[in-house]
Amino acid sequence: MFLILLFVSLACGAYSSDTVFAAFPAHAHNDYLHKRPLFDALENRFRSLEADVFSMGDSLYVAHDRKNIQIGRTLRKLYLEPLKEYFSEDRPTCYDSSNPLILLVDIKDNGLTSYQLLEQILKEFREILCQLGPEGYLGQSVKIVVSGNRPIAYMKNQTQRFAFVDGRITDLTAVDSLDLMPLISDRWTKYFSWRGKGEMPEKERAQLRLFVQQAHNNGQMIRFWATPDKPGAERQAIWRELMEAGVDLINTDDLTGLREFFQAGGLQ
């Protein structure tokens, strides 16, 4: 574990010990399906990653479907414990309280039941987690954002919590506090017909930029899932439009491909 964490810390750092590269505006979709969950995302300096979870006993199991649950593959073991170890070391890193690593916890079963279990688990890791308390928001190195089946009303009424809500496009005009909903995520195909072939229609380009502007005016980040992700010119065109529009997290299963795209465009 130590050697892996050391390698990741070097990947996040620049070529000298006193300079650190920023994380890329990228999201590791279904991160738990990658060869090395968490570590592939950290090594590629992704700002955000995603884990689908199901509750079972006193644990949240990471899996795409309940039938895929495997012993030992829990949120605690795959993500929270390694992150606690990673951030306990004094090392250069891409992430801090101003730019935390975002871990989307996508609840696939009962929202309230799984969230209440998540609450209990997160208390063990409070020293690395962004949190909301009676005195307000406290930034740390990791921000947990609940997606999927989100018990929004319950979370909104909490005065102490270690997780936040993943909003939707329809929430852009809502009055919810940024301390509740720091991220807006939605399905690309719900709002856009363009799949990367030819020029993006001007009407859709303008709509994309409007969504981004609304989110940023609210102080929120924005992400789209279900964007075309097969290697090729269409994917490159989608990524380019998203980057130029200022989308904060570009969604992909191809972590190396997106990192290389950013680096080819001058983002180091």
C-alpha positions as CSV (number, residue, x, y, z in Angstrom):
1,M,0.0,0.0,0.0
2,F,2.8,2.4,0.9
3,L,4.5,2.1,-2.5
4,I,1.2,2.6,-4.3
5,L,0.4,5.7,-2.3
6,L,3.9,7.0,-2.9
7,F,3.5,6.5,-6.7
8,V,0.2,8.3,-6.6
9,S,1.6,11.3,-4.7
10,L,4.4,11.6,-7.3
11,A,1.8,11.5,-10.1
12,C,0.0,14.4,-8.5
13,G,3.1,16.4,-7.9
14,A,5.1,18.3,-10.4
15,Y,8.8,17.7,-11.2
16,S,10.0,19.5,-8.1
17,S,9.0,18.9,-4.5
18,D,7.7,22.5,-3.9
19,T,5.3,22.7,-6.8
20,V,2.1,20.7,-7.3
21,F,0.0,20.4,-10.5
22,A,-3.7,21.0,-10.3
23,A,-6.2,18.2,-10.7
24,F,-7.8,17.9,-14.1
25,P,-11.5,18.8,-14.5
26,A,-12.3,15.2,-14.9
27,H,-14.7,12.6,-13.4
28,A,-14.0,8.8,-13.3
29,H,-17.3,7.3,-14.2
30,N,-18.0,4.0,-12.4
31,D,-14.5,4.2,-10.9
32,Y,-14.9,0.9,-9.0
33,L,-14.9,-1.0,-12.4
34,H,-11.4,0.2,-13.2
35,K,-8.4,-2.1,-12.8
36,R,-7.3,-0.2,-9.7
37,P,-10.3,1.6,-8.1
38,L,-9.4,5.0,-6.6
39,F,-5.7,4.7,-7.5
40,D,-6.2,5.0,-11.2
41,A,-8.1,8.2,-10.7
42,L,-5.6,9.6,-8.3
43,E,-2.7,8.7,-10.6
44,N,-4.3,10.5,-13.5
45,R,-5.1,13.5,-11.3
46,F,-8.9,13.3,-11.7
47,R,-10.9,15.8,-9.6
48,S,-13.8,13.5,-9.1
49,L,-14.7,9.8,-9.0
50,E,-17.8,7.7,-8.5
51,A,-18.8,4.6,-6.6
52,D,-22.3,2.9,-6.7
53,V,-23.3,1.5,-3.4
54,F,-25.8,-1.0,-1.8
55,S,-26.4,-1.4,1.9
56,M,-25.9,-4.8,3.5
57,G,-25.6,-5.2,7.2
58,D,-23.3,-2.5,8.6
59,S,-21.6,-1.9,5.3
60,L,-22.1,-0.2,2.0
61,Y,-20.9,-2.5,-0.8
62,V,-19.6,-1.1,-4.0
63,A,-21.1,-2.7,-7.1
64,H,-23.0,-1.9,-10.3
65,D,-25.8,-4.3,-9.4
66,R,-26.7,-6.1,-6.2
67,K,-25.9,-9.4,-7.8
68,N,-22.3,-8.2,-8.4
69,I,-21.6,-7.6,-4.7
70,Q,-18.4,-9.2,-3.6
71,I,-17.0,-9.8,-0.1
72,G,-14.6,-7.1,1.0
73,R,-15.5,-4.6,-1.8
74,T,-17.0,-2.0,0.5
75,L,-16.9,1.8,0.4
76,R,-14.8,1.7,3.5
77,K,-12.2,-0.7,2.2
78,L,-12.0,0.5,-1.4
79,Y,-12.1,4.2,-0.8
80,L,-12.4,5.7,2.7
81,E,-9.5,3.8,4.4
82,P,-7.0,4.3,1.5
83,L,-8.0,8.0,1.4
84,K,-7.5,8.4,5.1
85,E,-4.0,6.9,4.7
86,Y,-3.2,8.9,1.7
87,F,-4.1,12.3,3.3
88,S,-2.5,11.4,6.6
89,E,0.9,11.6,5.0
90,D,2.8,14.9,4.5
91,R,3.2,14.9,0.7
92,P,2.5,17.2,-2.2
93,T,-1.0,16.6,-3.5
94,C,-3.4,17.9,-6.1
95,Y,-6.2,18.2,-3.5
96,D,-6.8,20.5,-0.5
97,S,-9.6,22.2,1.3
98,S,-10.1,24.7,-1.5
99,N,-10.0,22.0,-4.2
100,P,-11.0,18.7,-2.5
101,L,-11.2,15.4,-4.2
102,I,-14.9,14.7,-4.9
103,L,-16.2,11.2,-4.2
104,L,-19.7,10.7,-5.6
105,V,-21.5,8.0,-3.6
106,D,-24.3,6.8,-5.9
107,I,-27.0,5.2,-3.8
108,K,-28.7,2.4,-5.8
109,D,-31.1,1.1,-3.2
110,N,-33.2,2.8,-0.5
111,G,-31.9,6.4,-0.3
112,L,-32.7,7.1,3.3
113,T,-31.6,3.7,4.7
114,S,-28.3,3.7,2.8
115,Y,-27.6,7.4,3.6
116,Q,-28.1,6.9,7.3
117,L,-25.7,4.0,7.2
118,L,-23.3,6.2,5.2
119,E,-23.6,8.9,8.0
120,Q,-22.4,6.4,10.6
121,I,-19.5,5.3,8.4
122,L,-18.3,8.8,7.5
123,K,-18.0,9.8,11.2
124,E,-14.9,7.5,11.3
125,F,-13.2,9.6,8.6
126,R,-14.3,13.1,9.7
127,E,-10.7,14.4,9.8
128,I,-10.4,14.3,6.0
129,L,-14.0,15.1,5.0
130,C,-15.6,18.4,4.1
131,Q,-18.5,18.9,6.5
132,L,-21.3,21.1,7.6
133,G,-21.8,21.8,11.3
134,P,-23.4,24.4,13.6
135,E,-20.5,26.8,12.9
136,G,-20.9,26.4,9.1
137,Y,-18.9,24.8,6.3
138,L,-15.5,23.3,7.0
139,G,-13.4,22.4,4.0
140,Q,-11.1,19.4,4.0
141,S,-9.4,17.2,1.4
142,V,-12.3,15.0,0.4
143,K,-15.9,16.0,-0.4
144,I,-18.5,13.3,-0.3
145,V,-21.4,14.0,-2.7
146,V,-24.5,11.8,-2.6
147,S,-26.0,10.9,-6.0
148,G,-28.6,8.4,-7.2
149,N,-31.4,7.9,-4.7
150,R,-30.8,11.1,-2.6
151,P,-32.7,11.7,0.6
152,I,-32.6,15.5,-0.1
153,A,-35.2,16.6,2.4
154,Y,-33.6,14.7,5.2
155,M,-30.1,16.0,4.3
156,K,-31.4,19.5,4.0
157,N,-32.7,19.4,7.6
158,Q,-29.4,18.2,9.1
159,T,-27.4,20.6,11.1
160,Q,-24.3,18.3,11.1
161,R,-23.3,16.2,8.1
162,F,-20.3,14.9,6.2
163,A,-21.9,14.7,2.8
164,F,-23.6,16.9,0.2
165,V,-26.2,16.5,-2.6
166,D,-25.6,16.0,-6.3
167,G,-28.2,18.3,-7.9
168,R,-29.9,18.2,-11.3
169,I,-30.3,20.8,-14.1
170,T,-33.8,21.5,-12.7
171,D,-32.1,22.6,-9.4
172,L,-30.2,25.4,-11.1
173,T,-32.9,27.9,-10.4
174,A,-33.6,26.5,-6.9
175,V,-32.8,28.4,-3.7
176,D,-31.0,25.5,-2.0
177,S,-27.8,26.5,-0.2
178,L,-24.4,25.8,-1.8
179,D,-23.6,24.0,1.4
180,L,-26.3,21.5,0.5
181,M,-25.8,21.1,-3.3
182,P,-22.3,22.1,-4.5
183,L,-22.6,20.0,-7.7
184,I,-25.1,19.8,-10.6
185,S,-25.0,16.5,-12.7
186,D,-27.4,15.4,-15.4
187,R,-27.8,13.2,-18.5
188,W,-26.3,14.7,-21.6
189,T,-28.9,13.1,-23.9
190,K,-31.7,14.6,-21.9
191,Y,-30.8,18.1,-23.1
192,F,-28.6,17.7,-26.2
193,S,-29.0,15.8,-29.5
194,W,-25.4,16.4,-30.6
195,R,-23.2,13.4,-30.3
196,G,-19.9,14.9,-31.6
197,K,-20.4,14.5,-35.3
198,G,-20.0,17.7,-37.3
199,E,-20.4,21.0,-35.6
200,M,-22.4,21.4,-32.4
201,P,-25.6,23.2,-33.3
202,E,-25.4,26.8,-32.1
203,K,-28.6,26.6,-30.2
204,E,-27.3,23.6,-28.2
205,R,-23.9,25.3,-27.7
206,A,-25.6,28.3,-26.3
207,Q,-27.7,26.1,-24.0
208,L,-24.7,24.4,-22.7
209,R,-23.0,27.6,-21.9
210,L,-26.1,28.9,-20.2
211,F,-26.2,25.9,-17.9
212,V,-22.6,26.3,-17.1
213,Q,-23.1,30.1,-16.4
214,Q,-26.1,29.4,-14.2
215,A,-24.2,26.8,-12.1
216,H,-21.1,29.0,-11.8
217,N,-23.3,32.0,-10.8
218,N,-24.6,29.8,-8.0
219,G,-21.1,28.8,-7.0
220,Q,-21.8,25.2,-8.2
221,M,-19.8,22.8,-10.3
222,I,-21.4,21.1,-13.2
223,R,-21.1,17.7,-14.9
224,F,-22.9,15.7,-17.6
225,W,-23.0,11.9,-17.8
226,A,-23.8,9.7,-20.8
227,T,-21.7,11.7,-23.1
228,P,-20.3,9.7,-26.1
229,D,-17.2,8.0,-24.7
230,K,-15.9,5.7,-27.5
231,P,-12.4,6.6,-28.8
232,G,-12.5,8.7,-31.9
233,A,-13.1,12.1,-33.4
234,E,-16.7,12.4,-32.0
235,R,-15.5,11.9,-28.4
236,Q,-12.7,14.4,-28.9
237,A,-15.2,17.0,-30.2
238,I,-17.5,16.4,-27.2
239,W,-14.6,16.8,-24.8
240,R,-13.5,20.0,-26.6
241,E,-16.9,21.6,-26.4
242,L,-17.3,20.7,-22.7
243,M,-13.8,22.1,-21.9
244,E,-14.4,25.3,-23.8
245,A,-17.8,25.8,-22.2
246,G,-16.2,25.6,-18.8
247,V,-17.8,22.3,-17.6
248,D,-16.1,21.5,-14.3
249,L,-16.0,17.7,-14.5
250,I,-15.8,15.8,-17.9
251,N,-17.2,12.3,-17.5
252,T,-15.3,9.3,-18.9
253,D,-14.4,5.7,-18.5
254,D,-11.1,6.2,-20.3
255,L,-8.9,7.9,-17.6
256,T,-5.7,7.8,-19.5
257,G,-7.3,9.0,-22.7
258,L,-8.9,12.1,-21.1
259,R,-5.7,13.0,-19.2
260,E,-3.7,12.8,-22.5
261,F,-6.4,15.0,-24.1
262,F,-6.0,17.7,-21.4
263,Q,-2.2,17.5,-21.7
264,A,-2.3,17.8,-25.5
265,G,-4.4,20.9,-25.1
266,G,-1.9,22.6,-22.8
267,L,-3.3,21.6,-19.4
268,Q,-0.4,20.1,-17.4
